[in-house]
Amino acid sequence: MRTYVIGHLKPDTDSVVAAIALATLYQNASCFGRPEAIAAIAGPVNGETKFLLEKFNTQQPVILTAAQLEEKDRIILVDHNEASQRLEGLNQSQIIEIIDHHKANINFNEPIFLTFKTWGSSNSIIYFMMKKNGFMPDKNLAGLMLAAILSDTVGFKSSTCTDKDRELAIELAAIAQITDLEAFSLEIFKAKSSVGQLSDREIVENDYKVFDFHGKQVMIDQLETVEQAQVLQQRQAGLLAAIATVKAERKVDYLFVAITDILQVNTKLLLMDEAHAQVAEKAFNAQATGSVIDIGAKLSRKKDIAPQIEAALAA
């Protein structure tokens, strides 16, 4: 029997590093009874995560498919819980534990282990678990976990960031011997925001999650960049065409692409048609201009974007 620790579809840094960190904790802390834990990912890593894995000399987790799983294998989910965000084809009965910082939307036939906290990063939760169980990450893993917290909280700027995230990040920085968090955050942002090599479709599928909002399948993709103006001015037509293609292929009811300027603290949504514009205008109490709506100083899909869209659809 194998026990895999895995994050969501289209893995981001917090998801990938959470799998590595939790598997490492379970391999070294006998109290959990999961010494065979294996870190896995549901797809290829993005440029930011690749940069960070190389920087901290850490091997990329194995890419796992449902077809590779045997009936006796077990799954631990990190950084997600909704069925639409899980490994495609995964048998829910194989899930034995979830560790997450998002809103719960689950229904299991049997009890499982659940750890949910209202913090800005899954890695904050996992480092907290490490501390509680007397295990300290080494310098490289601490650097990765710190990077994941900074990435998910946008350098502590996101509305999801809590005092606990800052406290734990500072402790990890000490272990990793990183003294300038602002400079390190900028290094992460540069790796995150390089979009010149991405196709229009790759931007639309850059970092997405699919939500079930009142029976509607809603895909929300987010691109965090320092080149928001250039992306919207130079690539808008191609991105709108890619949105239409991806929406049709994935058979979702709505597809919103958020272009977030992580330095200016601003997000604009790309809207493929009038139906999307109506939902966005209701959600954010703002007026669309053409195919773009400025939703202001909102950085978090989890807290600032998805709940507002869900409320608009409910209304």
Secondary structure per residue as TSV (DSSP state, phi and psi in degrees):
chain	resnum	aa	ss	phi	psi
A	1	M	-	360.0	133.5
A	2	R	-	-113.8	146.9
A	3	T	E	-118.8	114.5
A	4	Y	E	-100.7	138.3
A	5	V	E	-106.7	121.4
A	6	I	E	-142.3	143.9
A	7	G	-	-93.5	-165.1
A	8	H	-	-80.8	169.5
A	9	L	S	-56.6	152.3
A	10	K	S	49.9	66.6
A	11	P	-	-63.2	140.1
A	12	D	-	-108.2	-177.1
A	13	T	H	-63.3	-44.0
A	14	D	H	-61.1	-40.6
A	15	S	H	-65.9	-46.8
A	16	V	H	-67.2	-47.9
A	17	V	H	-68.5	-33.3
A	18	A	H	-60.8	-40.4
A	19	A	H	-64.3	-44.3
A	20	I	H	-62.8	-47.0
A	21	A	H	-66.5	-44.0
A	22	L	H	-68.4	-41.3
A	23	A	H	-60.1	-40.5
A	24	T	H	-63.7	-43.7
A	25	L	H	-59.9	-47.9
A	26	Y	H	-67.1	-31.8
A	27	Q	H	-68.3	-25.2
A	28	N	H	-109.8	-12.8
A	29	A	-	-113.7	105.2
A	30	S	G	-66.4	-20.2
A	31	C	G	-63.0	-22.8
A	32	F	G	-82.6	-17.9
A	33	G	S	66.9	29.3
A	34	R	-	-131.2	54.8
A	35	P	T	-67.2	-16.8
A	36	E	T	-92.8	10.4
A	37	A	E	-58.1	137.5
A	38	I	E	-125.5	127.0
A	39	A	E	-73.8	136.8
A	40	A	E	-142.5	162.8
A	41	I	E	-132.1	157.7
A	42	A	S	-93.1	0.3
A	43	G	S	-179.5	179.7
A	44	P	-	-62.9	150.9
A	45	V	-	-81.0	156.9
A	46	N	-	-84.9	177.1
A	47	G	H	-62.2	-39.7
A	48	E	H	-61.9	-48.1
A	49	T	H	-65.3	-41.2
A	50	K	H	-59.0	-45.0
A	51	F	H	-59.2	-44.9
A	52	L	H	-71.0	-38.4
A	53	L	H	-62.1	-40.6
A	54	E	H	-68.8	-41.5
A	55	K	H	-60.2	-37.8
A	56	F	T	-105.3	22.5
A	57	N	T	49.3	49.9
A	58	T	-	-122.2	133.9
A	59	Q	-	-72.9	139.7
A	60	Q	-	-66.2	137.0
A	61	P	-	-62.1	161.3
A	62	V	E	-68.7	143.3
A	63	I	E	-83.5	123.3
A	64	L	-	-109.5	141.0
A	65	T	-	-119.9	156.9
A	66	A	G	-62.1	-30.2
A	67	A	G	-65.8	-24.2
A	68	Q	G	-79.7	-14.3
A	69	L	-	-79.4	139.2
A	70	E	-	-95.1	160.3
A	71	E	T	-58.7	-32.6
A	72	K	T	-82.9	-10.6
A	73	D	-	-68.2	152.3
A	74	R	E	-124.1	153.2
A	75	I	E	-126.3	135.5
A	76	I	E	-115.2	124.5
A	77	L	E	-92.8	136.2
A	78	V	E	-125.4	145.8
A	79	D	S	64.9	18.4
A	80	H	-	-170.8	163.8
A	81	N	-	-146.9	-26.0
A	82	E	-	-68.0	144.5
A	83	A	G	-58.9	-35.7
A	84	S	G	-69.8	-13.2
A	85	Q	G	-106.1	0.1
A	86	R	S	-85.7	165.9
A	87	L	-	-49.0	127.3
A	88	E	T	-63.8	130.5
A	89	G	T	86.4	2.2
A	90	L	-	-67.0	134.3
A	91	N	-	-80.2	115.0
A	92	Q	G	-57.5	-29.4
A	93	S	G	-65.8	-14.2
A	94	Q	G	-86.1	-10.0
A	95	I	E	-79.2	124.8
A	96	I	E	-114.8	-10.2
A	97	E	E	-162.7	148.6
A	98	I	E	-136.0	132.4
A	99	I	E	-125.2	118.7
A	100	D	E	-154.2	164.0
A	101	H	S	-127.9	19.8
A	102	H	S	-107.2	169.6
A	103	K	-	-59.9	136.5
A	104	A	-	-83.1	134.3
A	105	N	-	-142.1	77.7
A	106	I	-	-136.4	156.7
A	107	N	-	-155.2	104.5
A	108	F	-	-112.2	151.5
A	109	N	S	-77.7	-21.8
A	110	E	S	-132.3	159.3
A	111	P	-	-64.8	144.9
A	112	I	-	-136.0	168.2
A	113	F	E	-76.7	131.1
A	114	L	E	-130.6	131.0
A	115	T	E	-131.0	107.9
A	116	F	E	-122.0	133.7
A	117	K	-	-137.3	150.8
A	118	T	-	-87.4	46.5
A	119	W	S	-103.7	174.5
A	120	G	S	-86.7	-5.7
A	121	S	-	-154.5	143.8
A	122	S	H	-65.0	-30.8
A	123	N	H	-70.3	-25.8
A	124	S	H	-61.6	-43.3
A	125	I	H	-63.7	-44.8
A	126	I	H	-69.9	-38.1
A	127	Y	H	-65.6	-37.7
A	128	F	H	-58.3	-43.4
A	129	M	H	-64.2	-39.4
A	130	M	H	-59.1	-47.7
A	131	K	H	-60.5	-43.6
A	132	K	H	-63.8	-24.0
A	133	N	T	-113.5	18.6
A	134	G	T	68.8	28.0
A	135	F	-	-118.6	130.1
A	136	M	-	-113.9	133.6
A	137	P	-	-69.4	155.0
A	138	D	-	-76.3	179.4
A	139	K	H	-58.8	-44.6
A	140	N	H	-69.0	-43.7
A	141	L	H	-66.6	-37.5
A	142	A	H	-62.3	-40.2
A	143	G	H	-63.3	-41.4
A	144	L	H	-64.4	-44.3
A	145	M	H	-65.3	-40.3
A	146	L	H	-60.1	-45.8
A	147	A	H	-59.7	-39.8
A	148	A	H	-65.1	-40.2
A	149	I	H	-65.1	-45.3
A	150	L	H	-64.6	-37.6
A	151	S	H	-65.8	-47.5
A	152	D	H	-72.1	-28.3
A	153	T	T	-98.9	7.1
A	154	V	T	51.9	55.9
A	155	G	T	61.4	37.5
A	156	F	T	72.9	8.1
A	157	K	T	-87.2	-22.0
A	158	S	S	-68.8	150.1
A	159	S	T	-65.7	-15.6
A	160	T	T	-80.2	-14.9
A	161	C	-	-70.4	136.7
A	162	T	-	-120.2	167.9
A	163	D	H	-59.7	-32.1
A	164	K	H	-66.7	-39.5
A	165	D	H	-59.7	-44.8
A	166	R	H	-63.0	-44.8
A	167	E	H	-59.7	-48.5
A	168	L	H	-70.1	-36.0
A	169	A	H	-63.2	-40.7
A	170	I	H	-64.0	-38.6
A	171	E	H	-64.8	-43.2
A	172	L	H	-65.0	-37.3
A	173	A	H	-61.1	-38.6
A	174	A	H	-64.0	-42.4
A	175	I	H	-65.3	-41.0
A	176	A	H	-79.6	-7.7
A	177	Q	T	60.6	43.2
A	178	I	-	-108.2	114.4
A	179	T	-	-96.9	-24.5
A	180	D	-	-112.8	93.0
A	181	L	H	-68.5	-32.0
A	182	E	H	-66.6	-43.2
A	183	A	H	-66.6	-39.7
A	184	F	H	-65.8	-39.8
A	185	S	H	-60.9	-42.7
A	186	L	H	-63.0	-37.7
A	187	E	H	-61.3	-42.3
A	188	I	H	-65.6	-44.4
A	189	F	H	-59.4	-40.1
A	190	K	H	-64.2	-41.1
A	191	A	H	-67.1	-37.3
A	192	K	H	-69.6	-36.6
A	193	S	H	-95.8	2.3
A	194	S	-	-74.3	106.9
A	195	V	-	-115.4	-3.9
A	196	G	T	-59.7	-31.3
A	197	Q	T	-89.0	-3.1
A	198	L	-	-89.1	138.3
A	199	S	-	-75.1	168.8
A	200	D	H	-59.0	-42.9
A	201	R	H	-66.0	-38.6
A	202	E	H	-63.9	-32.7
A	203	I	H	-68.7	-42.9
A	204	V	H	-64.6	-29.7
A	205	E	T	-109.5	25.5
A	206	N	S	-65.1	-52.8
A	207	D	S	-152.8	88.1
A	208	Y	E	-121.2	158.5
A	209	K	E	-137.8	147.8
A	210	V	E	-109.0	128.0
A	211	F	E	-115.7	149.3
A	212	D	E	-101.1	103.4
A	213	F	E	-109.7	101.0
A	214	H	T	55.0	44.7
A	215	G	T	84.4	-3.0
A	216	K	E	-102.6	134.2
A	217	Q	E	-87.6	116.9
A	218	V	E	-120.8	117.8
A	219	M	E	-98.2	126.3
A	220	I	E	-122.4	113.7
A	221	D	E	-102.1	147.1
A	222	Q	E	-134.2	129.9
A	223	L	E	-112.6	116.2
A	224	E	E	-98.0	123.7
A	225	T	E	-151.7	167.9
A	226	V	S	-107.7	10.8
A	227	E	-	-122.4	38.9
A	228	Q	H	-56.7	-48.2
A	229	A	H	-61.1	-44.2
A	230	Q	H	-64.4	-41.9
A	231	V	H	-60.7	-46.6
A	232	L	H	-71.5	-34.2
A	233	Q	H	-78.8	-40.7
A	234	Q	H	-95.7	-21.5
A	235	R	H	-127.0	10.4
A	236	Q	H	-60.4	-45.7
A	237	A	H	-61.8	-45.0
A	238	G	H	-65.7	-37.0
A	239	L	H	-67.8	-39.9
A	240	L	H	-64.4	-38.2
A	241	A	H	-65.8	-40.7
A	242	A	H	-66.2	-37.7
A	243	I	H	-59.2	-45.9
A	244	A	H	-61.8	-41.0
A	245	T	H	-65.8	-48.7
A	246	V	H	-65.8	-40.0
A	247	K	H	-59.1	-44.4
A	248	A	H	-66.7	-42.6
A	249	E	H	-67.9	-38.9
A	250	R	H	-87.3	-6.3
A	251	K	T	56.8	40.9
A	252	V	-	-95.2	157.7
A	253	D	S	-79.9	-34.7
A	254	Y	E	-138.6	148.0
A	255	L	E	-138.8	113.1
A	256	F	E	-109.9	136.3
A	257	V	E	-113.8	118.4
A	258	A	E	-97.6	123.0
A	259	I	E	-104.4	107.2
A	260	T	E	-106.7	124.0
A	261	D	E	-87.7	107.6
A	262	I	T	-79.5	-12.6
A	263	L	T	-93.6	-41.8
A	264	Q	T	-83.7	-7.5
A	265	V	T	55.8	65.4
A	266	N	E	-151.5	145.3
A	267	T	E	-129.7	137.8
A	268	K	E	-122.9	140.1
A	269	L	E	-101.2	139.3
A	270	L	E	-91.1	133.7
A	271	L	-	-121.6	121.3
A	272	M	-	-79.7	-21.1
A	273	D	S	-161.2	-177.1
A	274	E	H	-65.4	-34.2
A	275	A	H	-62.4	-41.9
A	276	H	H	-67.2	-38.9
A	277	A	H	-62.4	-41.4
A	278	Q	H	-62.6	-42.7
A	279	V	H	-64.4	-45.5
A	280	A	H	-65.5	-40.7
A	281	E	H	-64.6	-39.0
A	282	K	H	-69.3	-39.1
A	283	A	H	-67.1	-38.9
A	284	F	H	-116.2	6.2
A	285	N	T	50.3	48.6
A	286	A	-	-139.8	165.9
A	287	Q	-	-106.9	127.8
A	288	A	-	-72.7	145.0
A	289	T	B	-116.6	106.3
A	290	G	T	63.9	-123.4
A	291	S	T	-101.7	17.4
A	292	V	E	-130.0	139.4
A	293	I	E	-128.5	129.3
A	294	D	E	-87.7	115.2
A	295	I	E	-102.3	7.6
A	296	G	E	84.2	-152.4
A	297	A	S	-80.9	63.4
A	298	K	-	-120.1	121.6
A	299	L	-	-112.2	-24.7
A	300	S	-	-99.1	120.3
A	301	R	I	-62.5	-41.2
A	302	K	I	-63.2	-42.4
A	303	K	I	-107.7	-33.9
A	304	D	I	-100.8	-20.4
A	305	I	I	-116.9	-59.1
A	306	A	H	-58.7	-46.6
A	307	P	H	-62.1	-35.6
A	308	Q	H	-69.0	-38.9
A	309	I	H	-67.3	-40.9
A	310	E	H	-60.5	-43.3
A	311	A	H	-65.4	-38.8
A	312	A	H	-63.6	-40.6
A	313	L	H	-69.7	-33.0
A	314	A	H	-66.8	-32.9
A	315	A	-	-78.1	360.0
